[in-house]
Amino acid sequence: MDKTEALAPADQLARDNPVRFPGESAEYRAARTALLAEEIELRRHLERVAAQRRALPPGGPVVGDYSFLTEEGPRDMAGLFGDHQTLAVYSYMFGPQRERPCPMCTNLLGAWEGNAADIGQRLSLVVVARSPIERLSAWKRERGWKDLRLVTDLNDAYSKAYFGLLPDGSEIPALNVFTRRDGTIRHFWSGEMTGPAADPGQDPRGAPDLAPLWNVLDVTPEGRGRDWYPKLDYD
């Protein structure tokens, strides 16, 4: 968006909205118009936040001894970029101590699978886990995933450095974005809304929420709730 472009006030756009639905009351339309103004402001705020994120100064250089095993063979950090200049790495809670992976992570990745080929046109997207690559490949087949790239963190060095593995051995989900410019790999951004940043009555979540599941539930009268979570399988 051009910074010099004047935007019409959100409440004006909401009032000018011609949409009307059968049987709606004047009370409903007034409340919906007020909500629409807030939704327009939210959209604009999301764009401002995205622009602020894109304008971050260079992050720290990547200097660790990070080793990965992909389905095509071993890779270092640079090798995960492929032909792209941007790399997004999701830390999957699926370490060797787990019988099955985290259901919440799996739900998110199942949605990303549907967009992975499209995302791959713009950047390199990799899902890193601590289980052996054979186990990750078998899990992909079980879930019917074809386009997500799952890789093994061979020495846990990446997971420890970029907050996928805590000092007490706990795994947490983490999304980190890296850039490669002029031959230098740098950290660009990571989601940092962890437990202490959560608002009362809410689970920790980033903004925008990267899981489509919750965004769909947010437009329903029941909302996302406080005590329901996805499962790996449903009877």
N, C-alpha and C positions, 0 to 999 in steps of 0.2 A: 504494500500500500504506500502510495506517495505521501510523505509526511506533510506536504503542503496542501494536500487535498482536503477540502472542507467536507465534513460528514454531516449529513442531516441528523438532527437529534433523534435518539432512539424512540422517544415517546411519540414524536411526529410520525415516524415510519410505522409504528404500531397502530396509531389512530387511522392512518391511511390504508391499512391492510384491508382488502375487500373480502376476505374469506369469512363466510358464515355457514354454519352447519344446521341441518334440519332440527327444529324443535328447541334450539338453544334459547335460554332466557336472556333478558337484558343484564341480569346479575352475572350470569356466566360470561357474557361477552365483555363486560367491564373488567371482570377479574382476568379473563384471558388476555385482553389488551394490555393490562398492567404487566402480566407475566411476559408477554411478547417483548415489551420494552426491555425488561430485565434480560431476556434471552439474547436480544440484539447486543446489549451492553456486554454480556458474557462472551459472545463471539468476538467482539472487539477487544475485550481484555485478553482473551486467549491469543489473539494475533499480536498484541503488544508484548505479552510474555514470550511468545515464540521469537519475536524480533529481538528482544533483550537477550534471549538465549543465544541466538545466532551471533550476537555482537560480543560475546564473551572474549576476553583476551586469551592468548594462547595458554593452554594448560601445561601441566608438567610433562617433560619428556618421558617416554617409556624406556626404561633401562634395565628392567629385570630379566632374569633368565627364564623366560616363559616358553614352555614346550607343550605342544598339543599333538594329538593323534586324530586325524580325520579319517573318513572312510576311504580317502584316496592315498593316505600315507601321512608321515610326520610333517608338521609345520611349525615354524616359529611365528612370532607375532606378525611380522611383515607378511608371511605367507598367507595369513588369514584374510588380508585385504584383497587378494587377487588383483584385478585390474582397476579396482576402485581407490578413491582417495579418502573414503570414509568407511569406518568399520563399526558396527553395533554388535556388542556381545552381551547376551543374556545369560546370567548364571542360574542354571537349572538345579533345583533342589533334588538331586538324584545321585547321591553319593553311594559308595559301595556298601555302606552300612544299612541302606534302606532296602526293604523288600520290594517296594514300589515307589515311584516318584511322588512328589508333592501334587495333590489334586488341583490346587489353585494354580501352580505353575503350568500344569498340563492343560488346564482350561485356557489359559492365556495363549499358550503355544499352539493349541488346536485352532484357535482363531487366526493366529499369525500364519499358520500353514496355508490358509486360503489366500493370503496376500504375499507369501514369500517370494514367488516368482516375480511379482510386480515390484516389490521392494528391492529385489536383486538387480533391477535395472538402474537403480539410483545409488545403491550402496551395498556393501557386503554385510549380510546378517548371519551371525553365528550363534549357536546355542552351546554353551560349554557346561559340561557336567564332570563329576569326578569318578563316575563309573567307567569300566572298560568300554572301549569302542564297540566290541561285539555285543555287549549288553544294550548299548544305546541303539545300535542298528536293529536289534531284535525288537526293541520297544517301538521304534519308528514303524516297523512292519506291522506290529500289533495294532497301532493307532491308525494305520493307513496314511501316514505322512510321507510325502514324496519330495517336497521342495525345501523343507527346513534342513539346515546343515547342523548336525549334532557332532560335537567334537569332545574328546577327552582331555582334561587338564592332567598331564602326565605326572607332574611333581607338586601339584597344589599351589605352586608359587603364584600363579595368576589369581586363583581364588582367594588366597590370603591377602594379596596386595590390593585387590579391587573389591573387597568386602562381600565376596560370595561365601567365605568361610571365616568364622570368627575365631579368636584365640581359644575359646573353650570347646571348639570342634563343631559348633552349631552352624548349619547351613542357612543362608538367607537368600532370597531372590535379589538380583541386582542387574540393572541395565546400565552399561557403560558404553559411551561413544568415543571413538578415537579418530584422529585425522592423520593423514600422511601428506606433508607439504615439504617440498624441497628435500626429500629424503629423510626427514625427521618425523618420527611417530610421536604424537602427543595425545594425552588425555584431553578430551573436549568437554564432556558433560557426564554426570551420573545422577540418577534419581537419589535424593538425599532425604526424602520424607520417611524417616524410620519411626519406630515406636514412640519416642519422646515427642515427635512432631505431630502425633495424631490428636485430633480434637476429641473432646469427651463424647463417649458413645459411638465412636467410629473406629473401624480398623484402620491401620496406617495405609494410606494410599496416596499416589502422586497426583499431580494435576498438570495436564489432563490425564485421566485414568486410561492406561494403555490397554485395558481389558474390555473388549466390546460388550461382554456379558453385563457388566455393571452399568454401562451407559444405556443399554436397552432397558434394564430394570428401573433405572432412574426416571423413565418417562411413564411408568405405570403407577396406579394409585397405591399399590403395596410398597413400591420402592425396592431397594436392595435388602432391606431388613438388617437385623443385627445378629441373627443366629442361624442363618442358612449359608452353606458353602457348597460348591460343586463337588461331585464325586468322580472317581475314575470310571465307574460303571454304575448303571441304573438297572434295577430289576424290571 
